[in-house]
């Protein structure tokens, strides 16, 4: 009886140990068109279609001042990116630095943009994708001197520049693994009147803009 009891206990323990593996093997694999897989693939699109850091020798086309070098560092930290939801959230800081084309090549006041971005998948299809993006962002140069000089001109060196805005974008394009794809977007940026902004920006800065 003791041997039978011991054998029964060993068989029962072996069954308990093997059951999870058997259950795991019998569970269905993720289907190619499953919602979870589509959410995962769209997260890849959100990451690949975001703005990238860059360096621009000799400044930017159409800039009012001449520069030796412009550069912007952009990072995207996804705080929500899961297969179980078509919604994703990312925290995005952006830092822009410009070296002026002047004696001693001074570095201009950096520009800081820090915001929260939300992405929402509209369709299941990845090869021809569609999704929405919303942003809430703070834009500042970190200075606190008067924005306007006594003669009414802007103090672009040490003057305070700060504004906040909401932005909505509609993205669409094509995506194929191991092939070139396309990405288009169109939206609007709105510096809402209830947001704080620096003195002198009203009626001069352009608080409503078409972006793409």
Secondary structure, DSSP 8 states (H G I E B T S, - for coil): -HHHHHHHHHHHHHHHHHHHHHHHHHS----TT-HHHHHHHHHHHHHHTS---EEEET--TT-SS-EEEEEEEEEEEEEE--TT-SEEEEEEEEEEEEEESSTT--B---EEEEEEEEEEE--S-STEEEEEEEEEEEEE-S--B-SB-TTS-B-TTTB--EEEEEEEEEEEEE--TTS--EEEEEEEEE--TTS---TT-TTTS-SEEEE-
